[in-house]
Amino acid sequence: MSIKLRLTLMSFLQFFVWGAWLITVGNYWFGTKQWSGAEFGAIFSTLGFASLIMPAITGIIADRWINAEKLYGILHIVGGAFLAYIPSVQDPATFWWVIFGAMLCYMPTISLSNSISYTILKNSNYDVVKVFPPIRVWGTIGFIAAMWFTNLTGNKASGNMFYISAAAAVILGLYSFTLPKCPPPKLISENASFIEKMGLKAFALFGNSKMLLFFLFSMFLGAALQLTNMYGDVFLSEFEKIPEYKESFVVKYSTIIMSISQISETLFILAIPFFLKRFGIKNVMLISMLAWVLRFGLFAYGDPAGGLWMIILSCIVYGMAFDFFNISGSLFIETTTSPSIRSSAQGLFMMVTNGVGAVLGALISGWLIQKYFTSSEGNRDWHGIWQAFAAYVLVVAALFFVLFKHKHDPKAITNVQH
């Protein structure tokens, strides 16, 4: 098996593990277990807490003490054990701790998988910029395949989704031990300060008003990035409570409908260079925010019959909303920070969006939905929920447009691409 094919399989399984349960866990929580919305918000906060804690720690371990592919394998096997235990959990508090354990293992493997791919490709004399993106696309395909598998096997509300995820995690963990060795580079001097070893120099960027604004808006939008992953499948599935929609395709195959969002991701990635060159980083980020307004707004007014086109269009818009923000934000860091702290600054961007922002988004949305949009009988006002989310992002977009100043430099974008 060629190196590229082996890394493609790793990328596929990496996101298959996540896709098997991330989009459908709401159906299990609300439909099967009948637990509350406020507690459900806390479940998605585990992604954020794990993103705050683990990537830096595992990065230091992989840089200094243990082969990256071995650490990667260990994390997936241990994470698989946590996932396999979840179906036996009978209360929300224990569920939180078990899923938190799984996320402590899983979240750092996302960056580790990239590092492993880069190292192996470079050691094999491949052009990473050219070869890696087609490999990474198979990760999104793996996520979609897991969603389809979970739905078509009748497990979108069953604890079996965690067994499917666990099996894939253990297989990937064992497979990773067969990959070419990625020993620690040990680039950090033994005499380096604690701040340098921990990659904390990038925190000095908070002293720059423009960068501070960028990170604040990244946090605000980061709070919205997982909301449709949290609630989208539940929203579509709960149309079954309305008799005229109970037997609709949308209700039966809600996870497959949601997978259009991930398919859209792979397509919009190809459009990013054109948009960046023509409109610049700030405007592309603004387009992303407006796309999020559309994403939520279309869900607010969509239904499985006459409004089906709105649900489909919302899923298509997701690719623009998600990709444009993450990649343009990453390029803003790449083009405005010193090379000496660039990697740490990228980590800080991820920590602010997927860490702090995700935690706030998960906890506040759970509380908000339970308090203001859930009846005493447990019925949720999805129209109001999506309207509230759309209004929130619209306010963020308006403030971003007014307050964030950044001059478009086409040459900077071209230099990064090449």
N, C-alpha and C positions, 0 to 999 in steps of 0.2 A: 504494500500500500504506500503510495507517495506521501511525502510530507504534507503537501497541500490538502490531500484527501483526509489524512489523519487529523489535521487541525480543523478541517471542515466538520468532521464527526464530533470533535470536542465542542465546537461552537454550537452545533445542533443540539447536543445533549445538555449543554450548559443552560440553555433557555427552555428546553423541554421540561426540565425539572421545575422551573418557575411557572411556566404556562399551564401545567397540569392542575394548578389550584388557585393561582393568583386572581383570575377573573371570576372564578366560580365559588370561591370560599364564602361569598355573601349569601349564595343560595343555601349552602350548608348551614351557615350561622342563623339566618332568619327563617328559612323554610324547614329545615330538618330539626335544628336544635331549639328554635323559637326563642333565641336570646335577644337582648335589647340592642337598639341602635347606638346608644352611648358607649356601651362596652365594645361594640364592633369597631368604632372609630379607634379605640385603643389598640386593636389588633394590627391595623395598618401603621400605627406609630412604631411598631417593632422594626419595620424597614428603615425608618429614619434613625432610631436609636442605634441600630446595628451599623448604619452608614456613618454615624458619628464616631463610633468606638473602634470598629474592627479594621477597616481598610488601612489606616495608618500603622496599626500594630502589626498586621500581617505583612505589610510592605517592609517594615523594618526587619522582621524575622526573615523574610525572603532575601532581603539585601545583605544580611549578615551571617545567618546561621544554618539555613536549611534550603535544599533545592526547592525551587518554586513549584515544580511539577509534583513533588512529594507532599508539600504543604497543601497544595490544591487537592490532591487525592484524599488526604486525611480529613480535610474540612468537608468534602462532599460525603464521605462515608459516615462521619459523625452526624452531619446534618441529615442524612438519610435515616439515621436511627431516630432522631427527633421527629421527623415527618411520619415515620411508621407508627409512632406512639400516639399521635394526635387523635385517630379515630376512637381510642379507648378513653379519652378525656371526657368527663361528664359535667364540668362546670367552667364558666367563662374565665375565672381567675387562673385556674391551672392551664387552660388553653393558651392564655396570654404568655405564660412563662415558657411553655413548650414551643410555641411558634417563635418566641423571642430567641430561644436556643437555636432553632433551625435557621433563623435569619442571621444570628451571629456567625454561623458557619457559612451561610450562602452568600451574603452581600459582598464580602471581600473576594469571593471567587470570581466576581464579574471583572474586577480590575486585574486579578491574577491571571485570568484566562487571556486577557489582552497582552499582559507582560510575557507570558509563556509563548504565545504566538509570535510576538515581535522577536523574542530571543531566538527561537528555533528558525524562523524565516531568515533572520540576519546571518545566523551561523551556517545556513544552507545557501547563502549568497543570493537570496531573492530580493527584489525591490519591494520593500514593505508597503510603500504608498500605493503601489499598483496591485499587489497580490492580496493584501489583507482585507480590503473592503468586500470582495466577493466571498471571502471566507466568513466574514462577520454577518453578511446577509443571511447565511444559513442558520445563524442564531435566531433571527426573527422567524424564519421558516420553522425552526424547531418549536418556538413558542406557539405558533399557529397550529402546528401538527398536534401539540399536546392539548390545546383547546378543543380541536375537532375530535380527538380521541376520547377526551373526557365526556364531551357531549354525546357523541354517537354511541358510546358504550353505556349510556344511561346513567352516568355518574356525576352529572353536573350539580347534584345536591346531596351526593353520597360521600361518606368517609373514604370510599375507595379512591377518590382523587388523590389522597395523601399517600396511599400505598403505591399508586402509579408513579407519583413524584419520587417517593423514597426508592423505588426499584431503579428508576433512571439515575438517581443520585449515586447509589452504590455502584452501579455499572460504570458510570463516568469516573467515580473515584478509583476503582480498580484499573480502568482503562488508562488513566493518567499516569500510572506507574510504568506503563510501557512506552511513554513518550520519551524523546531524546532529553538528556539531562540538561537542566537549567540551574547550574550552581550559583551561589550568591556572588554578585560582582564585587561586593565590599568596596564600593566607591567612596564611602564615608570614612574619613580619617579617624583613627582611634583617638586622636587629640581634639577632635571637633567638640564644640560646646554642646550641651544638652539641647539647646534650642535648634541647632543645626541638625543634630541626629533625629530629632522629632519632626523636622520639616516645618518648624513654627515661624521661620523668618517671614513667610508670606503674610502673617498676620499684621505686619507693618503696613500692608496695603490699606488697612482700615483708616490709616491716618490721612489718606488721600481722599478728598471729598467726592471726586468723580467715581473712584473705585468703591467707596462706601455706599454711594447711591446705587451703583451697579449690583453690589451684593445684597442690598436691601430689597431691590426689585426682584432679584433672583430668588430670594427667600419668599417674597409675597407670591410670585408665580409658582414657585416650587410647592406651595401649599395647595395648588390646584391640579398639579400634574397627575396625581394618583386618584382623583375623585371619581372619574368614570371607570377606572379599574376597580375601585371599591364598590361602587353602586350600580354600574351599568347593567350587569347581567341580572341583578336583583330587580332593577327597574323593568327590564323587558319581561322577566319571568312573572312578575306580579300582575301583568295584564291578564293572566289567567283568572283573576278574581272578577273580571268583567265578562259575563257570559258570551257576548258576541265575539270576544277575542280568544276564548279559552282554548280552542283547537287550532289556532293560527300557527303558521310556520315560525313566526317570531317567538312565540312562547315555547314551542317544542325545541327549537334550535337557536335559542338566544345566544349561546356561546359562539356558534358559527357566525351569526350576525355580527357579534362583537369582534370577531377575528378580522373583519373587513378593516378595522382600525389598524391592525398590525400589517396587513397587506398594503394598506395605504402608506404606512411608514417606509416600506422598502422602495416605493415609487417616488415619494417626495424627496428622499435622500438624493436622488439623481438630479432634482431641480435646484438644489441648494446653491451650487456654484453660479448658476445664472442669476438667481435672485440676489446673492451677495454682491456680485460684480455690478449689477444694475442699480440696486437700491441701497446697498451699504448695510453694515451690521445693525445699527440702531433701527432702521426701518424694517429689517427682516425680523428683529425681535418684536417690534410693534405689530407686524403682520401676524406673528405667532400669537400674541395676546388677543388680537381681534378674532383669530381663528378659534381660540378657546371660548370667546363669547359666543361665536356661532355654534361650536360643539355643544355647549350647554343649552343655548337657546333653541336649537333644533330638537334636542331631546325633550325640552319643555312642551313643545307643541306637536311632537310626533305620536303616532299610534300605529298598530299593526295593520290597519286597513288604509283609509285615505291618506293618512300621514306617514305611511311606510317610507315614502321617498325622503322625508325629513330625517328619519332614523338612519337610513342608508347614507345620506349626505353628511350627517353628523359623523359617522364612522370614517368617511372619506376625508373630511376636514381634519380629523385627528392627526393624520400623518403630518400635515403642515404645522399644526399646533405644537406637536411634541418635538419633531425634528428641528424645525426652524429655531426654536428657543435653545435647545441643548447645543446644537452645533454652532450657531451664531454666538452664543455666550462663550463657548469654548474658544472660538476664534478671537473674540474680544480680548480674552485673557492672553492668548498667544501673541497678539499684535501690540499689546500695551504694557506688558510686564518684562522685567529684566530676565535674561536667560538663566541667571543664577537662582531665581526663585520660581521659574515658570512651572515646573512640575508641581511644586508645593501649592502654587496659586491655582492650578487646575484642580488639585485635591480640595482646596478650600472652596472653590466653586461648587464641586460636587457635594461637599459637606453642607454648604448653605442651602442648596436646592433639595437634594435627596435626604439630607439629615434634618436640619432645623425646620426647613419649610415643610417637609413631608410629615414630621411629627405634629407641627401646629395644624396643618391641614386635616390630618386624620382625627386628632382629638377634638378640634373645634367643630368640624363637620358632623362628627358623631353626636356631640352634645346638642348642636343646633337642630339637627334632624329630629332627635328624640324629643326635644323640648317644644319646638315650634311647628313641626311638620308631621308628627305622628299622633294619631287619635288614641283615645283610651282603649279602643279595640285592637290597636296595633296596625292600623292602616296608614300608609304613608302618602302624603300629598306630593307626588313626584313633580307635578307641574310647578308647584311653589318652590320645591327644592332646587330644580334646575334653573328656575328664574333667579333665585338668590345667588347661585354660583355664577351665573352669567353677569349679574349686576356687580358682583365683587370683582371679577376680572376686568370688566369695563372701567371701573373706577381706577384699578391699578394701571390699565393701559393709558387712561387720560393723564394720570399723574406722571407716568413714565414719559409720555410725549412732551409734557411741559417742563419737567424738571431735569431730565437726563440729556446732557449735551455731548454729542459726539460727531465729529466731522468725518464724512465718508472719504476714505483713501483707497481707490481701486488698486493702487500699486501694492499696498500692504496685503490685500486679499490675494493678489496674484502671486506675491512672494511666498505666502503661506502654502498655497496650492502646489507650488513647485518646489 
